[in-house]
Amino acid sequence: MTPTDTLPCRTTSERKVIESFRIRNFRGIDDFGCAPAGESGVVVGDNGKGKTSVIEALALCLGDRTPIWRGGELVRRGKEGAVVECEFE
């Protein structure tokens, strides 16, 4: 997977609120999911635990290129592919 690969994400220019978000086999993350409450959120965790990967996956799902991608693999080492899913209200 490269930062220019097409991902099946639903995006428009109108404002969207994320109902649920799931990542599988993306960078160092095996499986992560959340259902944000309200219109804002905070990602908190120790150093090296995947906060940046969560933000990168969210950016991809919203139709942007991953903002911090530096040429490393986006698919978790040893896995065939990655999944990034967003459901919107």
Contacts in CASP RR format, 6 or more apart in sequence:
PFRMAT RR
TARGET T0000
AUTHOR 0000-0000-0000
METHOD contacts of the structure
MODEL  1
MTPTDTLPCRTTSERKVIESFRIRNFRGIDDFGCAPAGESGVVVGDNGKG
KTSVIEALALCLGDRTPIWRGGELVRRGKEGAVVECEFE
1 73 0 8 1.000
1 74 0 8 1.000
1 75 0 8 1.000
1 81 0 8 1.000
1 82 0 8 1.000
2 74 0 8 1.000
3 65 0 8 1.000
3 66 0 8 1.000
3 69 0 8 1.000
3 71 0 8 1.000
3 74 0 8 1.000
4 65 0 8 1.000
7 60 0 8 1.000
7 61 0 8 1.000
7 63 0 8 1.000
7 84 0 8 1.000
9 60 0 8 1.000
9 61 0 8 1.000
9 62 0 8 1.000
9 63 0 8 1.000
9 84 0 8 1.000
9 86 0 8 1.000
10 86 0 8 1.000
10 88 0 8 1.000
11 62 0 8 1.000
11 63 0 8 1.000
16 62 0 8 1.000
16 88 0 8 1.000
16 89 0 8 1.000
17 38 0 8 1.000
17 39 0 8 1.000
17 88 0 8 1.000
17 89 0 8 1.000
18 36 0 8 1.000
18 58 0 8 1.000
18 86 0 8 1.000
18 87 0 8 1.000
18 88 0 8 1.000
18 89 0 8 1.000
19 35 0 8 1.000
19 87 0 8 1.000
19 88 0 8 1.000
19 89 0 8 1.000
20 33 0 8 1.000
20 34 0 8 1.000
20 35 0 8 1.000
20 85 0 8 1.000
20 86 0 8 1.000
20 87 0 8 1.000
21 33 0 8 1.000
21 34 0 8 1.000
21 35 0 8 1.000
21 36 0 8 1.000
21 57 0 8 1.000
21 58 0 8 1.000
21 61 0 8 1.000
21 85 0 8 1.000
21 86 0 8 1.000
21 87 0 8 1.000
22 31 0 8 1.000
22 32 0 8 1.000
22 33 0 8 1.000
22 83 0 8 1.000
22 84 0 8 1.000
22 85 0 8 1.000
23 29 0 8 1.000
23 31 0 8 1.000
23 32 0 8 1.000
23 33 0 8 1.000
23 53 0 8 1.000
23 54 0 8 1.000
23 57 0 8 1.000
23 82 0 8 1.000
23 83 0 8 1.000
23 84 0 8 1.000
23 85 0 8 1.000
24 30 0 8 1.000
24 31 0 8 1.000
24 32 0 8 1.000
24 82 0 8 1.000
24 83 0 8 1.000
25 31 0 8 1.000
25 75 0 8 1.000
25 76 0 8 1.000
25 79 0 8 1.000
25 81 0 8 1.000
25 82 0 8 1.000
25 83 0 8 1.000
26 53 0 8 1.000
26 56 0 8 1.000
26 57 0 8 1.000
26 74 0 8 1.000
26 75 0 8 1.000
26 76 0 8 1.000
26 82 0 8 1.000
26 83 0 8 1.000
26 84 0 8 1.000
27 50 0 8 1.000
27 53 0 8 1.000
27 56 0 8 1.000
27 57 0 8 1.000
27 73 0 8 1.000
27 74 0 8 1.000
27 75 0 8 1.000
27 76 0 8 1.000
27 82 0 8 1.000
28 50 0 8 1.000
28 53 0 8 1.000
28 76 0 8 1.000
28 77 0 8 1.000
29 50 0 8 1.000
29 53 0 8 1.000
29 54 0 8 1.000
29 57 0 8 1.000
29 76 0 8 1.000
30 76 0 8 1.000
32 54 0 8 1.000
43 51 0 8 1.000
43 54 0 8 1.000
43 55 0 8 1.000
44 51 0 8 1.000
45 51 0 8 1.000
52 68 0 8 1.000
55 67 0 8 1.000
55 68 0 8 1.000
56 66 0 8 1.000
56 67 0 8 1.000
56 68 0 8 1.000
56 69 0 8 1.000
56 74 0 8 1.000
57 66 0 8 1.000
57 84 0 8 1.000
58 86 0 8 1.000
59 65 0 8 1.000
59 66 0 8 1.000
59 67 0 8 1.000
60 66 0 8 1.000
60 84 0 8 1.000
61 84 0 8 1.000
61 85 0 8 1.000
61 86 0 8 1.000
62 86 0 8 1.000
66 74 0 8 1.000
74 82 0 8 1.000
75 81 0 8 1.000
75 82 0 8 1.000
76 82 0 8 1.000
END
